[in-house]
Amino acid sequence: MTWLIAGCLTASAYGQPGLLGGAGTSSSDGWKFYVSYVVEPPPSAGQQISVKGQTDVMHTDAKAGRPVIFHRFLTDPASKTYVGYDVEVEPMDKTGSARLRFKPFSLRADQLPKEYHAADFRALATPQFPAETFQSGQTIAVDVLINPATGQKVVDYVEVSFETDPYSQQSRTARLSGGRRASSHRRSFVASE
């Protein structure tokens, strides 16, 4: 699978070179998922970047002994495709501590939010994600898209944390996303297989 990054979005969105945006969600039991996605290496002066399509995060709450699962995905309405990965949160004995496991995307196209009109989209190959297990609170890099012509790539920086005070997450999210609501940022990407 090949991902193409084309020109159009200002390179220093949100005041940080290469930052394209962010998205986040939280589970009912206090687990928070936040991802910021950046272009690496950062665009040169005057270079503009566009990622065409839509990007978001959703979750499945823990129930019946199953862990919280965060679902990170990108859709491309032009090619009617989608791609993503899951992050499984396995709480440990210590409050606020968990093991994180990256897994293939577990949702079908018809399970994506209705506003994406993705019910008939086709899944692309899962991006390469870290095979090792991580601890909550760490920031983990995942290469999501690549432009084979320039070598630039879109990288997700994922952080999962536990917060009992929902207001602290809201203020953190506002700071990280430049005051915008992090859970609904959509950026574009162009995909080709």
CORLINTA-V538504 format. One record per backbone hydrogen bond with DSSP energy under -0.5 kcal/mol. NH is the residue of the N-H (numbers start at 1). CO is the residue of the C=O. E is the energy in kcal/mol with one decimal. If there is no record, write none. Layout:
nh = [NH NH]
co = [CO CO]
e = [E E]
This chain:
nh = [2 3 4 6 6 9 11 13 15 16 18 19 20 21 23 25 27 30 32 33 34 35 36 37 38 39 40 47 49 50 52 52 54 56 58 60 63 66 68 69 70 71 72 72 73 74 75 76 80 81 82 83 85 86 87 88 89 90 90 91 92 97 99 100 101 103 105 111 112 116 117 121 122 124 134 136 137 138 140 140 142 144 145 147 148 150 151 153 154 155 155 156 157 158 158 159 160 161 163 166 168 169 170 171 172 173 174 175 176 177 178 179 180 182 184 185 188 189 190 192]
co = [192 146 190 4 50 49 47 10 12 13 11 16 37 37 35 33 31 27 161 25 159 23 157 21 155 18 153 44 9 6 50 188 75 73 71 69 66 63 89 60 87 58 70 85 56 83 54 81 76 76 122 74 72 103 70 101 68 88 99 89 97 94 90 134 88 86 84 108 109 113 114 118 80 82 100 98 160 135 138 158 156 154 154 152 146 147 147 40 145 38 153 142 36 140 156 34 138 32 30 164 165 165 166 167 168 169 170 171 172 173 175 174 177 180 181 182 51 51 4 2]
e = [-2.0 -0.6 -2.0 -0.5 -1.4 -4.5 -0.5 -1.1 -2.1 -1.4 -2.5 -2.1 -2.9 -1.3 -2.4 -2.0 -3.0 -1.5 -3.4 -2.9 -2.4 -2.8 -1.9 -2.5 -2.3 -2.6 -2.7 -2.4 -3.3 -3.6 -0.5 -1.5 -2.7 -2.3 -2.1 -2.6 -0.7 -2.4 -0.8 -2.1 -2.8 -3.5 -0.6 -2.7 -2.2 -2.8 -2.9 -2.9 -1.2 -1.6 -1.7 -2.2 -2.3 -2.9 -2.5 -3.1 -2.8 -0.6 -2.8 -0.7 -3.1 -2.0 -2.6 -3.2 -2.0 -2.5 -0.8 -1.8 -1.5 -2.0 -2.1 -2.4 -2.6 -2.7 -2.2 -2.0 -3.1 -1.6 -0.5 -2.6 -2.6 -2.7 -1.6 -3.1 -0.7 -0.6 -3.0 -2.7 -1.8 -2.8 -0.6 -3.1 -3.0 -3.0 -0.6 -2.5 -0.6 -2.0 -2.3 -0.8 -1.0 -1.0 -1.9 -2.1 -2.0 -3.2 -2.3 -2.1 -2.6 -2.1 -1.0 -3.8 -1.0 -0.6 -1.2 -0.9 -0.6 -0.9 -1.1 -2.2]
